[in-house]
Amino acid sequence: MDKSILEKIKFNSEGLVTVITQSYYTGKVLMQAYANREAVEKR
């Protein structure tokens, strides 16, 4: 992942950010979860 984009993400005090998975076909939200910096980098 581009470091400049990663630096714009605001992680909370526990080092997590909310992430959402969404169906490409229907637009329906499938899951809400939290990811740390390492998980976001591996995207």
mmCIF file of the N, C-alpha and C atoms, coordinates in Angstrom:
data_MODEL
# 
_entry.id   MODEL 
# 
loop_
_atom_site.group_PDB 
_atom_site.id 
_atom_site.type_symbol 
_atom_site.label_atom_id 
_atom_site.label_alt_id 
_atom_site.label_comp_id 
_atom_site.label_asym_id 
_atom_site.label_entity_id 
_atom_site.label_seq_id 
_atom_site.pdbx_PDB_ins_code 
_atom_site.Cartn_x 
_atom_site.Cartn_y 
_atom_site.Cartn_z 
_atom_site.occupancy 
_atom_site.B_iso_or_equiv 
_atom_site.pdbx_formal_charge 
_atom_site.auth_seq_id 
_atom_site.auth_comp_id 
_atom_site.auth_asym_id 
_atom_site.auth_atom_id 
_atom_site.pdbx_PDB_model_num 
ATOM 1   N N  . MET A 1 1  ? 0.851   -1.181 0.000  1.00 0.00 ? 1  MET A N  1 
ATOM 2   C CA . MET A 1 1  ? 0.000   0.000  0.000  1.00 0.00 ? 1  MET A CA 1 
ATOM 3   C C  . MET A 1 1  ? 0.888   1.233  0.000  1.00 0.00 ? 1  MET A C  1 
ATOM 4   N N  . ASP A 1 2  ? 0.455   2.249  -0.725 1.00 0.00 ? 2  ASP A N  1 
ATOM 5   C CA . ASP A 1 2  ? 1.165   3.518  -0.791 1.00 0.00 ? 2  ASP A CA 1 
ATOM 6   C C  . ASP A 1 2  ? 1.257   4.138  0.605  1.00 0.00 ? 2  ASP A C  1 
ATOM 7   N N  . LYS A 1 3  ? 2.460   4.424  1.055  1.00 0.00 ? 3  LYS A N  1 
ATOM 8   C CA . LYS A 1 3  ? 2.679   4.977  2.402  1.00 0.00 ? 3  LYS A CA 1 
ATOM 9   C C  . LYS A 1 3  ? 1.941   6.293  2.625  1.00 0.00 ? 3  LYS A C  1 
ATOM 10  N N  . SER A 1 4  ? 1.789   7.115  1.580  1.00 0.00 ? 4  SER A N  1 
ATOM 11  C CA . SER A 1 4  ? 1.103   8.395  1.752  1.00 0.00 ? 4  SER A CA 1 
ATOM 12  C C  . SER A 1 4  ? -0.374  8.183  2.093  1.00 0.00 ? 4  SER A C  1 
ATOM 13  N N  . ILE A 1 5  ? -0.982  7.159  1.535  1.00 0.00 ? 5  ILE A N  1 
ATOM 14  C CA . ILE A 1 5  ? -2.375  6.837  1.860  1.00 0.00 ? 5  ILE A CA 1 
ATOM 15  C C  . ILE A 1 5  ? -2.457  6.297  3.283  1.00 0.00 ? 5  ILE A C  1 
ATOM 16  N N  . LEU A 1 6  ? -1.548  5.428  3.643  1.00 0.00 ? 6  LEU A N  1 
ATOM 17  C CA . LEU A 1 6  ? -1.530  4.827  4.975  1.00 0.00 ? 6  LEU A CA 1 
ATOM 18  C C  . LEU A 1 6  ? -1.386  5.892  6.058  1.00 0.00 ? 6  LEU A C  1 
ATOM 19  N N  . GLU A 1 7  ? -0.621  6.918  5.795  1.00 0.00 ? 7  GLU A N  1 
ATOM 20  C CA . GLU A 1 7  ? -0.419  7.986  6.782  1.00 0.00 ? 7  GLU A CA 1 
ATOM 21  C C  . GLU A 1 7  ? -1.686  8.823  7.004  1.00 0.00 ? 7  GLU A C  1 
ATOM 22  N N  . LYS A 1 8  ? -2.619  8.797  6.069  1.00 0.00 ? 8  LYS A N  1 
ATOM 23  C CA . LYS A 1 8  ? -3.859  9.564  6.195  1.00 0.00 ? 8  LYS A CA 1 
ATOM 24  C C  . LYS A 1 8  ? -4.920  8.848  7.032  1.00 0.00 ? 8  LYS A C  1 
ATOM 25  N N  . ILE A 1 9  ? -4.739  7.559  7.258  1.00 0.00 ? 9  ILE A N  1 
ATOM 26  C CA . ILE A 1 9  ? -5.709  6.788  8.042  1.00 0.00 ? 9  ILE A CA 1 
ATOM 27  C C  . ILE A 1 9  ? -5.563  7.140  9.512  1.00 0.00 ? 9  ILE A C  1 
ATOM 28  N N  . LYS A 1 10 ? -6.682  7.421  10.175 1.00 0.00 ? 10 LYS A N  1 
ATOM 29  C CA . LYS A 1 10 ? -6.668  7.798  11.589 1.00 0.00 ? 10 LYS A CA 1 
ATOM 30  C C  . LYS A 1 10 ? -7.029  6.588  12.439 1.00 0.00 ? 10 LYS A C  1 
ATOM 31  N N  . PHE A 1 11 ? -6.008  5.952  13.000 1.00 0.00 ? 11 PHE A N  1 
ATOM 32  C CA . PHE A 1 11 ? -6.211  4.818  13.888 1.00 0.00 ? 11 PHE A CA 1 
ATOM 33  C C  . PHE A 1 11 ? -6.619  5.339  15.262 1.00 0.00 ? 11 PHE A C  1 
ATOM 34  N N  . ASN A 1 12 ? -7.444  4.564  15.974 1.00 0.00 ? 12 ASN A N  1 
ATOM 35  C CA . ASN A 1 12 ? -7.878  5.007  17.306 1.00 0.00 ? 12 ASN A CA 1 
ATOM 36  C C  . ASN A 1 12 ? -6.752  4.804  18.329 1.00 0.00 ? 12 ASN A C  1 
ATOM 37  N N  . SER A 1 13 ? -7.035  5.084  19.587 1.00 0.00 ? 13 SER A N  1 
ATOM 38  C CA . SER A 1 13 ? -6.015  5.006  20.638 1.00 0.00 ? 13 SER A CA 1 
ATOM 39  C C  . SER A 1 13 ? -5.502  3.581  20.853 1.00 0.00 ? 13 SER A C  1 
ATOM 40  N N  . GLU A 1 14 ? -6.262  2.598  20.391 1.00 0.00 ? 14 GLU A N  1 
ATOM 41  C CA . GLU A 1 14 ? -5.835  1.200  20.502 1.00 0.00 ? 14 GLU A CA 1 
ATOM 42  C C  . GLU A 1 14 ? -5.124  0.715  19.238 1.00 0.00 ? 14 GLU A C  1 
ATOM 43  N N  . GLY A 1 15 ? -4.941  1.613  18.274 1.00 0.00 ? 15 GLY A N  1 
ATOM 44  C CA . GLY A 1 15 ? -4.244  1.274  17.036 1.00 0.00 ? 15 GLY A CA 1 
ATOM 45  C C  . GLY A 1 15 ? -5.122  0.574  16.008 1.00 0.00 ? 15 GLY A C  1 
ATOM 46  N N  . LEU A 1 16 ? -6.450  0.779  16.104 1.00 0.00 ? 16 LEU A N  1 
ATOM 47  C CA . LEU A 1 16 ? -7.371  0.116  15.190 1.00 0.00 ? 16 LEU A CA 1 
ATOM 48  C C  . LEU A 1 16 ? -8.156  1.118  14.353 1.00 0.00 ? 16 LEU A C  1 
ATOM 49  N N  . VAL A 1 17 ? -8.646  0.641  13.224 1.00 0.00 ? 17 VAL A N  1 
ATOM 50  C CA . VAL A 1 17 ? -9.503  1.435  12.350 1.00 0.00 ? 17 VAL A CA 1 
ATOM 51  C C  . VAL A 1 17 ? -10.671 0.534  11.930 1.00 0.00 ? 17 VAL A C  1 
ATOM 52  N N  . THR A 1 18 ? -11.857 1.111  11.787 1.00 0.00 ? 18 THR A N  1 
ATOM 53  C CA . THR A 1 18 ? -13.024 0.351  11.357 1.00 0.00 ? 18 THR A CA 1 
ATOM 54  C C  . THR A 1 18 ? -12.911 0.039  9.871  1.00 0.00 ? 18 THR A C  1 
ATOM 55  N N  . VAL A 1 19 ? -13.212 -1.196 9.505  1.00 0.00 ? 19 VAL A N  1 
ATOM 56  C CA . VAL A 1 19 ? -13.220 -1.611 8.100  1.00 0.00 ? 19 VAL A CA 1 
ATOM 57  C C  . VAL A 1 19 ? -14.568 -2.259 7.781  1.00 0.00 ? 19 VAL A C  1 
ATOM 58  N N  . ILE A 1 20 ? -14.998 -2.104 6.554  1.00 0.00 ? 20 ILE A N  1 
ATOM 59  C CA . ILE A 1 20 ? -16.278 -2.638 6.097  1.00 0.00 ? 20 ILE A CA 1 
ATOM 60  C C  . ILE A 1 20 ? -16.036 -3.502 4.864  1.00 0.00 ? 20 ILE A C  1 
ATOM 61  N N  . THR A 1 21 ? -16.679 -4.673 4.804  1.00 0.00 ? 21 THR A N  1 
ATOM 62  C CA . THR A 1 21 ? -16.685 -5.448 3.568  1.00 0.00 ? 21 THR A CA 1 
ATOM 63  C C  . THR A 1 21 ? -18.075 -5.325 2.965  1.00 0.00 ? 21 THR A C  1 
ATOM 64  N N  . GLN A 1 22 ? -18.115 -5.166 1.649  1.00 0.00 ? 22 GLN A N  1 
ATOM 65  C CA . GLN A 1 22 ? -19.359 -4.897 0.951  1.00 0.00 ? 22 GLN A CA 1 
ATOM 66  C C  . GLN A 1 22 ? -19.409 -5.731 -0.317 1.00 0.00 ? 22 GLN A C  1 
ATOM 67  N N  . SER A 1 23 ? -20.590 -6.251 -0.639 1.00 0.00 ? 23 SER A N  1 
ATOM 68  C CA . SER A 1 23 ? -20.770 -7.036 -1.855 1.00 0.00 ? 23 SER A CA 1 
ATOM 69  C C  . SER A 1 23 ? -20.592 -6.157 -3.088 1.00 0.00 ? 23 SER A C  1 
ATOM 70  N N  . TYR A 1 24 ? -19.768 -6.595 -3.981 1.00 0.00 ? 24 TYR A N  1 
ATOM 71  C CA . TYR A 1 24 ? -19.551 -5.884 -5.246 1.00 0.00 ? 24 TYR A CA 1 
ATOM 72  C C  . TYR A 1 24 ? -20.835 -5.841 -6.070 1.00 0.00 ? 24 TYR A C  1 
ATOM 73  N N  . TYR A 1 25 ? -21.593 -6.925 -6.019 1.00 0.00 ? 25 TYR A N  1 
ATOM 74  C CA . TYR A 1 25 ? -22.780 -7.072 -6.867 1.00 0.00 ? 25 TYR A CA 1 
ATOM 75  C C  . TYR A 1 25 ? -24.018 -6.361 -6.326 1.00 0.00 ? 25 TYR A C  1 
ATOM 76  N N  . THR A 1 26 ? -24.243 -6.430 -5.004 1.00 0.00 ? 26 THR A N  1 
ATOM 77  C CA . THR A 1 26 ? -25.476 -5.890 -4.441 1.00 0.00 ? 26 THR A CA 1 
ATOM 78  C C  . THR A 1 26 ? -25.284 -4.594 -3.667 1.00 0.00 ? 26 THR A C  1 
ATOM 79  N N  . GLY A 1 27 ? -24.046 -4.321 -3.261 1.00 0.00 ? 27 GLY A N  1 
ATOM 80  C CA . GLY A 1 27 ? -23.781 -3.150 -2.438 1.00 0.00 ? 27 GLY A CA 1 
ATOM 81  C C  . GLY A 1 27 ? -24.090 -3.385 -0.965 1.00 0.00 ? 27 GLY A C  1 
ATOM 82  N N  . LYS A 1 28 ? -24.587 -4.569 -0.644 1.00 0.00 ? 28 LYS A N  1 
ATOM 83  C CA . LYS A 1 28 ? -24.948 -4.911 0.730  1.00 0.00 ? 28 LYS A CA 1 
ATOM 84  C C  . LYS A 1 28 ? -23.700 -5.012 1.605  1.00 0.00 ? 28 LYS A C  1 
ATOM 85  N N  . VAL A 1 29 ? -23.780 -4.436 2.807  1.00 0.00 ? 29 VAL A N  1 
ATOM 86  C CA . VAL A 1 29 ? -22.682 -4.549 3.761  1.00 0.00 ? 29 VAL A CA 1 
ATOM 87  C C  . VAL A 1 29 ? -22.678 -5.972 4.314  1.00 0.00 ? 29 VAL A C  1 
ATOM 88  N N  . LEU A 1 30 ? -21.527 -6.626 4.237  1.00 0.00 ? 30 LEU A N  1 
ATOM 89  C CA . LEU A 1 30 ? -21.409 -8.012 4.678  1.00 0.00 ? 30 LEU A CA 1 
ATOM 90  C C  . LEU A 1 30 ? -20.819 -8.135 6.073  1.00 0.00 ? 30 LEU A C  1 
ATOM 91  N N  . MET A 1 31 ? -19.911 -7.203 6.427  1.00 0.00 ? 31 MET A N  1 
ATOM 92  C CA . MET A 1 31 ? -19.232 -7.316 7.708  1.00 0.00 ? 31 MET A CA 1 
ATOM 93  C C  . MET A 1 31 ? -18.617 -5.979 8.101  1.00 0.00 ? 31 MET A C  1 
ATOM 94  N N  . GLN A 1 32 ? -18.607 -5.727 9.386  1.00 0.00 ? 32 GLN A N  1 
ATOM 95  C CA . GLN A 1 32 ? -17.886 -4.588 9.956  1.00 0.00 ? 32 GLN A CA 1 
ATOM 96  C C  . GLN A 1 32 ? -16.901 -5.172 10.938 1.00 0.00 ? 32 GLN A C  1 
ATOM 97  N N  . ALA A 1 33 ? -15.664 -4.709 10.888 1.00 0.00 ? 33 ALA A N  1 
ATOM 98  C CA . ALA A 1 33 ? -14.621 -5.239 11.763 1.00 0.00 ? 33 ALA A CA 1 
ATOM 99  C C  . ALA A 1 33 ? -13.606 -4.132 12.045 1.00 0.00 ? 33 ALA A C  1 
ATOM 100 N N  . TYR A 1 34 ? -12.565 -4.489 12.771 1.00 0.00 ? 34 TYR A N  1 
ATOM 101 C CA . TYR A 1 34 ? -11.485 -3.555 13.071 1.00 0.00 ? 34 TYR A CA 1 
ATOM 102 C C  . TYR A 1 34 ? -10.171 -4.156 12.581 1.00 0.00 ? 34 TYR A C  1 
ATOM 103 N N  . ALA A 1 35 ? -9.300  -3.302 12.072 1.00 0.00 ? 35 ALA A N  1 
ATOM 104 C CA . ALA A 1 35 ? -8.003  -3.747 11.563 1.00 0.00 ? 35 ALA A CA 1 
ATOM 105 C C  . ALA A 1 35 ? -6.906  -2.872 12.155 1.00 0.00 ? 35 ALA A C  1 
ATOM 106 N N  . ASN A 1 36 ? -5.763  -3.486 12.428 1.00 0.00 ? 36 ASN A N  1 
ATOM 107 C CA . ASN A 1 36 ? -4.610  -2.714 12.881 1.00 0.00 ? 36 ASN A CA 1 
ATOM 108 C C  . ASN A 1 36 ? -3.783  -2.305 11.664 1.00 0.00 ? 36 ASN A C  1 
ATOM 109 N N  . ARG A 1 37 ? -2.743  -1.558 11.891 1.00 0.00 ? 37 ARG A N  1 
ATOM 110 C CA . ARG A 1 37 ? -1.920  -1.036 10.789 1.00 0.00 ? 37 ARG A CA 1 
ATOM 111 C C  . ARG A 1 37 ? -1.338  -2.158 9.927  1.00 0.00 ? 37 ARG A C  1 
ATOM 112 N N  . GLU A 1 38 ? -0.881  -3.216 10.553 1.00 0.00 ? 38 GLU A N  1 
ATOM 113 C CA . GLU A 1 38 ? -0.291  -4.334 9.810  1.00 0.00 ? 38 GLU A CA 1 
ATOM 114 C C  . GLU A 1 38 ? -1.310  -4.965 8.854  1.00 0.00 ? 38 GLU A C  1 
ATOM 115 N N  . ALA A 1 39 ? -2.539  -5.142 9.319  1.00 0.00 ? 39 ALA A N  1 
ATOM 116 C CA . ALA A 1 39 ? -3.580  -5.720 8.466  1.00 0.00 ? 39 ALA A CA 1 
ATOM 117 C C  . ALA A 1 39 ? -3.899  -4.806 7.287  1.00 0.00 ? 39 ALA A C  1 
ATOM 118 N N  . VAL A 1 40 ? -3.953  -3.509 7.520  1.00 0.00 ? 40 VAL A N  1 
ATOM 119 C CA . VAL A 1 40 ? -4.237  -2.559 6.439  1.00 0.00 ? 40 VAL A CA 1 
ATOM 120 C C  . VAL A 1 40 ? -3.099  -2.576 5.416  1.00 0.00 ? 40 VAL A C  1 
ATOM 121 N N  . GLU A 1 41 ? -1.872  -2.670 5.886  1.00 0.00 ? 41 GLU A N  1 
ATOM 122 C CA . GLU A 1 41 ? -0.722  -2.721 4.959  1.00 0.00 ? 41 GLU A CA 1 
ATOM 123 C C  . GLU A 1 41 ? -0.771  -3.948 4.061  1.00 0.00 ? 41 GLU A C  1 
ATOM 124 N N  . LYS A 1 42 ? -1.293  -5.069 4.564  1.00 0.00 ? 42 LYS A N  1 
ATOM 125 C CA . LYS A 1 42 ? -1.335  -6.323 3.799  1.00 0.00 ? 42 LYS A CA 1 
ATOM 126 C C  . LYS A 1 42 ? -2.481  -6.361 2.801  1.00 0.00 ? 42 LYS A C  1 
ATOM 127 N N  . ARG A 1 43 ? -3.396  -5.453 2.896  1.00 0.00 ? 43 ARG A N  1 
ATOM 128 C CA . ARG A 1 43 ? -4.575  -5.408 2.051  1.00 0.00 ? 43 ARG A CA 1 
ATOM 129 C C  . ARG A 1 43 ? -4.237  -5.940 0.723  1.00 0.00 ? 43 ARG A C  1 
# 
